[in-house]
């Protein structure tokens, strides 16, 4: 979560969603969208229609002091995804792989560049200019050089096949968190979010995805990589999705990366068939150890510059505050805001921040400029752990809100709680959550450490169960270890290197 700006929603992380929330929210929030509430993160339950997208223009000649359309789009995309993740050794490695893939592609004269996005979400995409983007979340999930090559070759195929300009439709990946956030965001941001949809993988049709898989597999084989790598990565992606479901029962089963693409089993079967038509299993470079060496030490999960989600608690060491969501909420963090939702989809929250303008009062944050169309009650002044704050209730169509603004210096932290039925008990839960907002001590800040990928070597007799305690993840460490390493059995191979998550 950043501070000091009016937050625009990214197609951000989603780890909790509920199918019944589709019915509970879609009709109720439609009216609120018209009233001025707009989505702020990926909308997995209510796809943005294709008519909202526009083709991404190719790179244009640079004019002094003026960005080309492609450069502007790149800048906007980086803003939505938390910026560029800088890891020199990883970048050099990816550049080397990309050079080999470009030479093996159908347009070897095309200039490509790869950028690592500072996002834990498993995602990758390309712009027609030749910009290839992969998230650090994807790098953590991939297990060898050939798998990450398969991902980049898939994106190269989208460029060489001109899918961006020929796409037939877009189905926007959405989530309950995004849907819930729609009731508590500002209308002026809707256009920015809709424009952002053009960058996602969901912009390509199902058939184009299958075509890109086929072309990409052919490219990696020509470049000397294992053509079966694409199917292996898709299997890992499916397992990661299943793991998410186990962490959040009742959640949306769609993987982030494959939102509107062919189902994972369908793509795996297709990828295997294409690979078999090229070579037998076991041929081609995999580059397992070299790949793990290249990603050893990269961030896993939240970026410390954006704060950390730890269960229902959000703590931001750099900004010096912490906050605990009400019982039953699942939180997601991004560079723009902290969002939360209950499994039922009937309650939601958003935490973001703005700068306090000259002469501006806390009351003004309640009275106007918060959410279009709200009818707010008079502001009530209060102290929250020694901090000046105001709170009020508000109403918009079928949703009710508890709003709070807490001041730290010139920053105002806005807490927006939404409920289908703001009963006295629910409102008390929201108010109790507001009361948890506090400054943190230096000791608190030191206690929260970022998680990273570390590479370890298995000894004779080692098992996945033996490695699970080394995992710093709070939930399902064994399943996470197996998923990150593409393991099917508990026994590990002596001398083989594996990924663990450490603090």
HELIX and SHEET records of a PDB file:
HELIX    1   1 UNK A   19  UNK A   35  1                                  17    
HELIX    2   2 UNK A   50  UNK A   52  5                                   3    
HELIX    3   3 UNK A   69  UNK A   80  1                                  12    
HELIX    4   4 UNK A   88  UNK A  104  1                                  17    
HELIX    5   5 UNK A  136  UNK A  141  1                                   6    
HELIX    6   6 UNK A  145  UNK A  160  1                                  16    
HELIX    7   7 UNK A  163  UNK A  166  1                                   4    
HELIX    8   8 UNK A  176  UNK A  181  1                                   6    
HELIX    9   9 UNK A  182  UNK A  184  5                                   3    
HELIX   10  10 UNK A  187  UNK A  189  5                                   3    
HELIX   11  11 UNK A  190  UNK A  196  1                                   7    
HELIX   12  12 UNK A  197  UNK A  199  5                                   3    
HELIX   13  13 UNK A  201  UNK A  203  5                                   3    
HELIX   14  14 UNK A  206  UNK A  222  1                                  17    
HELIX   15  15 UNK A  229  UNK A  247  1                                  19    
HELIX   16  16 UNK A  264  UNK A  276  1                                  13    
HELIX   17  17 UNK A  288  UNK A  295  1                                   8    
HELIX   18  18 UNK A  304  UNK A  306  5                                   3    
HELIX   19  19 UNK A  362  UNK A  367  1                                   6    
HELIX   20  20 UNK A  424  UNK A  434  1                                  11    
HELIX   21  21 UNK A  442  UNK A  447  1                                   6    
HELIX   22  22 UNK A  464  UNK A  468  1                                   5    
HELIX   23  23 UNK A  477  UNK A  484  1                                   8    
SHEET    1   A 3 UNK A 113  UNK A 117  0                                        
SHEET    2   A 3 UNK A 131  UNK A 135  1                                        
SHEET    3   A 3 UNK A 124  UNK A 126 -1                                        
SHEET    1   B 3 UNK A 299  UNK A 300  0                                        
SHEET    2   B 3 UNK A 451  UNK A 457 -1                                        
SHEET    3   B 3 UNK A 497  UNK A 502 -1                                        
SHEET    1   C 4 UNK A 308  UNK A 310  0                                        
SHEET    2   C 4 UNK A 313  UNK A 316 -1                                        
SHEET    3   C 4 UNK A 321  UNK A 324 -1                                        
SHEET    4   C 4 UNK A 438  UNK A 439 -1                                        
SHEET    1   D 7 UNK A 329  UNK A 333  0                                        
SHEET    2   D 7 UNK A 338  UNK A 342 -1                                        
SHEET    3   D 7 UNK A 347  UNK A 355 -1                                        
SHEET    4   D 7 UNK A 411  UNK A 419 -1                                        
SHEET    5   D 7 UNK A 399  UNK A 408 -1                                        
SHEET    6   D 7 UNK A 387  UNK A 396 -1                                        
SHEET    7   D 7 UNK A 375  UNK A 376 -1                                        
SHEET    1   E 7 UNK A 329  UNK A 333  0                                        
SHEET    2   E 7 UNK A 338  UNK A 342 -1                                        
SHEET    3   E 7 UNK A 347  UNK A 355 -1                                        
SHEET    4   E 7 UNK A 411  UNK A 419 -1                                        
SHEET    5   E 7 UNK A 399  UNK A 408 -1                                        
SHEET    6   E 7 UNK A 387  UNK A 396 -1                                        
SHEET    7   E 7 UNK A 380  UNK A 384 -1                                        
END                                                                             
